[in-house]
């Protein structure tokens, strides 16, 4: 009898898990726990500025979000086009950056920022006409792991994205840059 009850409990637990999985596929996108933690770190403000600046040897001055995470530009984007070339699978590693309300330190001007609408209808902030992105492998503030990836991704340098300093400081990476 105990063996039957044990098997029944296991079957019931499996049914609960299967129901949860079906519910996820039916109406929700699947998001890993690391993606949830990453998104939360992106939205937790620790600065009075929604966009800030940092400086690093080999890169120079570059943009960060409020919590100090590096903002990147994609050289396959077309400046001032109002669109992003990072779509589909690209967005999994390079999420779009957006804040509804700009608070900027001295040295940055609100007129340098614009909002574009992505193909899925979401908004993305652009600096000097270049859409801004995060890199999923930057796990803490101040990291610039996306610098030079695929020779197409660079920290968004200030005052000019893709300045000679930024483009010369690359890291080796394989693949398409995604």
C-alpha positions in Angstrom: 0.0 0.0 0.0 2.8 2.4 0.9 4.5 1.7 -2.5 1.2 2.6 -4.3 0.8 5.8 -2.3 4.4 6.8 -3.1 3.9 6.2 -6.8 0.6 8.1 -6.7 2.4 11.1 -5.0 5.1 11.0 -7.7 2.5 10.9 -10.5 0.6 13.8 -8.9 3.7 15.9 -8.6 4.6 15.1 -12.2 1.1 16.2 -13.3 1.5 19.5 -11.4 4.8 20.1 -13.1 3.4 19.2 -16.6 0.4 21.5 -16.0 2.7 24.4 -15.2 4.8 23.7 -18.3 1.8 23.6 -20.5 0.5 26.9 -18.9 3.9 28.5 -19.7 3.8 27.5 -23.3 0.1 28.4 -23.7 0.4 32.0 -22.6 3.8 33.0 -21.3 7.3 33.3 -22.6 9.9 31.2 -20.8 12.4 33.3 -19.0 15.4 31.7 -17.1 16.1 32.7 -13.5 19.3 34.3 -14.6 17.4 36.5 -17.1 15.0 37.6 -14.3 18.0 38.5 -12.1 19.6 40.4 -15.0 16.5 42.3 -15.8 16.1 43.2 -12.1 19.6 44.5 -11.9 19.0 46.6 -14.9 16.0 48.3 -13.4 17.2 48.8 -9.9 18.4 52.4 -9.7 21.4 53.3 -7.6 22.2 56.6 -9.2 20.3 59.9 -9.5 20.9 59.6 -13.3 19.1 57.2 -15.6 22.1 57.4 -18.0 25.5 58.0 -16.6 29.1 57.9 -17.7 32.2 55.8 -16.7 35.8 55.8 -17.9 38.0 52.8 -18.6 41.5 52.6 -20.1 41.4 51.4 -23.7 37.8 52.5 -24.0 37.7 56.1 -22.7 34.4 57.7 -21.5 31.3 55.5 -22.2 27.6 55.4 -21.2 26.2 53.3 -18.5 22.7 52.8 -17.0 21.7 54.0 -13.5 23.3 51.0 -11.9 26.6 51.2 -13.8 26.0 48.6 -16.5 27.7 49.4 -19.8 25.6 50.5 -22.7 26.7 49.3 -26.2 26.3 50.2 -29.8 26.1 47.8 -32.8 28.1 48.8 -35.8 25.6 47.0 -38.1 23.0 49.6 -37.1 22.6 52.6 -39.3 23.0 55.9 -37.5 19.9 58.0 -37.3 17.8 55.4 -39.1 15.4 55.0 -36.2 15.7 51.3 -36.4 17.7 48.5 -34.8 19.6 45.8 -36.8 19.7 43.6 -33.7 16.5 41.5 -34.0 15.5 37.9 -33.5 18.2 35.8 -31.7 20.4 38.8 -31.4 18.2 40.3 -28.7 18.7 37.4 -26.4 22.4 38.4 -25.8 22.0 42.1 -26.6 18.7 43.4 -24.9 17.6 46.9 -25.9 18.1 49.7 -23.4 15.2 52.1 -22.7 14.3 54.5 -19.9 11.2 56.7 -20.1 12.6 59.6 -18.2 16.1 60.9 -18.8 18.1 62.2 -15.9 21.6 63.1 -17.1 24.9 64.3 -15.4 26.7 67.3 -16.7 28.5 66.4 -19.9 25.5 64.7 -21.4 22.7 66.5 -23.2 19.1 65.4 -23.6 19.2 66.5 -27.2 21.7 63.7 -27.9 19.1 61.0 -27.0 16.2 59.9 -29.1 13.7 57.0 -28.8 13.2 54.5 -31.5 10.4 51.9 -31.9 11.6 48.4 -32.4 9.8 45.9 -34.8 8.0 44.3 -31.9 6.7 47.7 -30.8 9.0 48.1 -27.8 11.0 51.3 -27.3 14.8 51.7 -27.3 16.9 54.7 -26.4 19.5 55.9 -29.0 22.5 58.1 -28.4 23.7 60.3 -31.2 21.4 58.3 -33.5 22.9 54.9 -32.4 20.5 52.4 -30.6 21.8 51.4 -27.1 22.0 47.8 -25.8 23.1 45.8 -22.8 25.3 42.7 -23.0 23.9 39.7 -21.2 27.4 38.6 -20.2 28.0 41.8 -18.2 27.0 40.4 -14.8 28.0 43.4 -12.6 28.4 47.1 -12.9 31.6 48.3 -14.6 32.1 45.2 -16.7 32.7 45.7 -20.4 32.7 42.1 -21.6 30.9 43.1 -24.8 33.6 45.5 -25.9 34.7 44.4 -29.4 32.6 41.2 -29.6 32.5 40.1 -33.2 34.2 43.3 -34.1 30.7 44.9 -34.2 29.8 45.6 -30.6 31.4 48.5 -28.6 30.8 50.4 -25.4 29.0 53.6 -26.4 31.7 56.1 -26.2 31.2 59.8 -25.3 31.0 62.2 -27.0 31.2 60.1 -30.2 30.2 56.5 -30.6 32.7 54.4 -32.5 35.6 56.8 -31.8 39.1 55.7 -32.7 39.8 54.8 -29.0 36.7 52.5 -28.8 37.2 50.8 -32.1 40.9 50.0 -31.4 40.1 48.3 -28.1 38.7 45.0 -29.1 38.5 41.6 -27.7 38.7 38.4 -29.6 35.3 36.7 -30.1 34.0 34.2 -32.5 30.7 34.0 -34.4 28.4 36.6 -35.8 28.7 39.0 -32.9 25.5 37.8 -31.3 
